[in-house]
Amino acid sequence: MSQPLMPMATAVWLIENSTLTFGQIARFCGLHVLEIQGIADGTVGQSSVGIDPTANGQLTWDEIHRCEKDEAADLKLSEGAKPIQTRTKGPRYTPVSKRQDKPDAIAWLLRSHPELSDTQISRLIGTTKPTITAIRDRTHWNIANIRAQDPVALGLCKQAELDEAVQRAADRLAKQAARSGDNKSETEAEAEADAPATDN
């Protein structure tokens, strides 16, 4: 489904100016419902200023009212509204104001999700492997001031992206464990086959 321009700012406005459910807002803006909950609680997007989607032609009040009356209904962009462009593969752009938060986010991911690979962390928050290694080894130049913080709360990635990365890491580890178990079974079988027979 097409998403509005500036999803976070649109979500902020909808939370403040409508009685839509968190699920409806999340689906329309392409955000995780926990992100919407965080915005409402003031723990996510604290610096985001709401943008009225009815003023820029993304939504109409009739559409908002229609969905307020039916929690199962999904908001639809107005005809002719320009949908948000999907991000192409490549380095994730991080606003200058948030770049100093990256080390804190890396520290949180290393502590809370050690199953994530360096490549996954790099893609999630747009950092480099040397930086990740330096923080893991505590050789980062600013290690004394790094405080682990959730990258979703910092606005560096979406909850859905983090959940997907964690699930992929779990799937990878499960496959590795399965392969390891198979190899162990084969080795034990070979050892039993090579063992000399004993008389009872």
C-alpha positions as CSV (number, residue, x, y, z in Angstrom):
1,M,0.0,0.0,0.0
2,S,1.2,3.5,-0.8
3,Q,2.4,5.6,2.1
4,P,2.2,9.3,2.7
5,L,5.1,11.7,2.4
6,M,6.9,12.1,5.8
7,P,5.2,9.1,7.5
8,M,6.5,10.0,11.0
9,A,5.3,13.6,10.9
10,T,2.0,12.4,9.5
11,A,1.6,9.8,12.3
12,V,2.3,12.5,14.9
13,W,-0.5,14.7,13.5
14,L,-3.0,11.8,13.2
15,I,-2.3,10.8,16.8
16,E,-2.9,14.3,18.0
17,N,-5.9,15.2,15.8
18,S,-7.9,12.1,15.2
19,T,-9.4,9.1,17.1
20,L,-7.9,6.5,14.7
21,T,-6.5,3.4,16.3
22,F,-2.7,2.9,16.5
23,G,-3.1,0.0,14.0
24,Q,-4.8,2.2,11.4
25,I,-2.2,4.9,11.7
26,A,0.6,2.3,11.6
27,R,-0.7,0.7,8.5
28,F,-1.3,4.0,6.7
29,C,2.1,5.4,7.6
30,G,4.1,2.2,7.0
31,L,5.3,2.1,10.7
32,H,5.2,-0.5,13.3
33,V,2.3,-0.3,15.8
34,L,4.9,-0.1,18.6
35,E,6.4,3.0,17.0
36,I,3.0,4.6,17.0
37,Q,2.6,3.6,20.7
38,G,6.0,5.2,21.3
39,I,5.0,8.4,19.6
40,A,1.8,8.6,21.7
41,D,3.8,7.9,24.9
42,G,6.5,10.5,23.9
43,T,9.3,8.0,23.8
44,V,9.7,8.0,20.0
45,G,9.9,10.9,17.6
46,Q,10.0,13.5,20.3
47,S,11.5,16.1,18.0
48,S,9.1,15.3,15.1
49,V,6.6,18.0,14.3
50,G,3.2,16.9,13.0
51,I,2.2,17.6,9.4
52,D,-1.4,17.9,8.4
53,P,-2.0,15.3,5.6
54,T,-5.3,17.1,4.7
55,A,-3.4,20.3,4.0
56,N,-1.1,18.8,1.5
57,G,-3.7,16.7,-0.3
58,Q,-2.6,13.3,1.1
59,L,-5.9,12.7,3.0
60,T,-9.4,14.2,3.2
61,W,-11.4,14.7,6.4
62,D,-14.1,12.5,5.0
63,E,-11.6,9.6,4.7
64,I,-10.4,10.2,8.3
65,H,-14.0,10.3,9.6
66,R,-14.8,7.1,7.6
67,C,-12.0,5.2,9.3
68,E,-12.7,6.6,12.8
69,K,-16.2,5.0,12.6
70,D,-14.8,1.6,11.5
71,E,-11.6,0.4,13.2
72,A,-11.2,-2.4,10.6
73,A,-11.0,0.2,7.8
74,D,-7.7,1.3,6.3
75,L,-7.0,4.9,5.3
76,K,-6.4,5.4,1.6
77,L,-4.3,8.2,0.0
78,S,-6.3,10.7,-1.9
79,E,-6.3,10.3,-5.7
80,G,-3.3,12.1,-7.2
81,A,-1.4,12.2,-3.9
82,K,2.3,11.5,-4.4
83,P,3.3,8.4,-2.6
84,I,6.5,8.2,-0.7
85,Q,9.4,6.8,-2.6
86,T,10.7,3.5,-1.3
87,R,14.3,3.5,-0.2
88,T,16.7,1.7,-2.5
89,K,19.5,-0.6,-1.4
90,G,22.6,1.3,-0.3
91,P,23.9,3.2,2.7
92,R,21.1,4.4,5.0
93,Y,21.0,8.2,5.3
94,T,21.0,9.5,8.9
95,P,20.2,13.2,9.7
96,V,23.2,15.0,11.1
97,S,21.3,15.6,14.3
98,K,21.1,11.9,14.9
99,R,24.5,10.7,13.9
100,Q,26.0,11.2,17.3
101,D,23.4,8.6,18.6
102,K,24.7,5.8,16.4
103,P,27.3,4.5,18.9
104,D,24.6,4.4,21.6
105,A,22.4,2.3,19.3
106,I,25.3,0.0,18.4
107,A,26.0,-0.6,22.0
108,W,22.4,-1.5,22.7
109,L,22.2,-3.9,19.7
110,L,25.4,-5.6,20.8
111,R,24.1,-6.0,24.3
112,S,20.4,-6.8,23.6
113,H,20.8,-8.8,20.3
114,P,24.2,-10.4,20.2
115,E,22.8,-12.8,17.5
116,L,22.8,-10.0,15.0
117,S,25.7,-10.0,12.5
118,D,27.9,-6.9,12.0
119,T,26.4,-6.7,8.5
120,Q,22.8,-6.6,9.9
121,I,23.7,-3.9,12.4
122,S,25.5,-1.9,9.7
123,R,22.4,-2.0,7.5
124,L,20.0,-1.2,10.3
125,I,21.5,2.0,11.5
126,G,23.9,3.0,8.7
127,T,27.2,2.5,10.3
128,T,30.5,0.7,9.5
129,K,31.9,-2.6,10.6
130,P,35.1,-1.0,12.1
131,T,32.9,1.2,14.3
132,I,30.9,-1.8,15.5
133,T,34.1,-3.7,16.2
134,A,35.6,-0.8,18.2
135,I,32.5,-0.5,20.4
136,R,32.4,-4.3,20.9
137,D,36.1,-4.3,21.9
138,R,35.6,-1.1,23.9
139,T,38.4,0.6,21.9
140,H,36.1,3.3,20.5
141,W,37.5,6.8,21.0
142,N,34.4,7.9,22.9
143,I,33.6,4.6,24.7
144,A,33.5,6.3,28.1
145,N,30.5,8.4,27.0
146,I,28.6,5.7,25.1
147,R,25.3,4.8,26.7
148,A,23.3,1.9,25.2
149,Q,20.0,3.1,23.8
150,D,17.3,1.5,21.7
151,P,17.8,2.6,18.0
152,V,14.0,2.6,17.5
153,A,13.6,5.1,20.3
154,L,16.4,7.1,18.8
155,G,14.7,7.2,15.4
156,L,17.6,5.4,13.7
157,C,15.5,2.5,12.4
158,K,11.9,1.2,12.5
159,Q,10.7,-1.5,14.9
160,A,9.6,-3.6,12.0
161,E,13.1,-3.5,10.5
162,L,14.6,-4.5,13.9
163,D,12.1,-7.3,14.3
164,E,12.9,-8.6,10.8
165,A,16.7,-8.5,11.4
166,V,16.3,-10.4,14.7
167,Q,14.1,-13.0,13.1
168,R,16.6,-13.5,10.3
169,A,19.4,-13.9,12.8
170,A,17.4,-16.4,14.8
171,D,16.7,-18.4,11.6
172,R,20.3,-18.4,10.7
173,L,21.4,-19.6,14.1
174,A,18.7,-22.4,14.0
175,K,20.1,-23.6,10.7
176,Q,23.6,-23.5,11.9
177,A,22.6,-25.5,15.0
178,A,20.8,-28.0,12.8
179,R,23.8,-28.5,10.6
180,S,26.1,-28.9,13.6
181,G,23.7,-31.5,15.1
182,D,23.7,-33.4,11.8
183,N,27.5,-33.4,11.6
184,K,27.8,-34.6,15.2
185,S,25.4,-37.4,14.5
186,E,27.4,-38.5,11.5
187,T,30.7,-38.4,13.5
188,E,29.2,-40.5,16.3
189,A,27.9,-43.0,13.7
190,E,31.3,-43.3,12.1
191,A,33.0,-43.7,15.4
192,E,30.5,-46.5,16.4
193,A,31.1,-48.2,13.0
194,D,34.9,-48.1,13.4
195,A,34.8,-49.3,17.0
196,P,36.0,-53.0,17.4
197,A,33.4,-55.5,18.1
198,T,33.3,-57.0,21.7
199,D,32.2,-60.4,22.7
200,N,29.4,-60.6,25.3
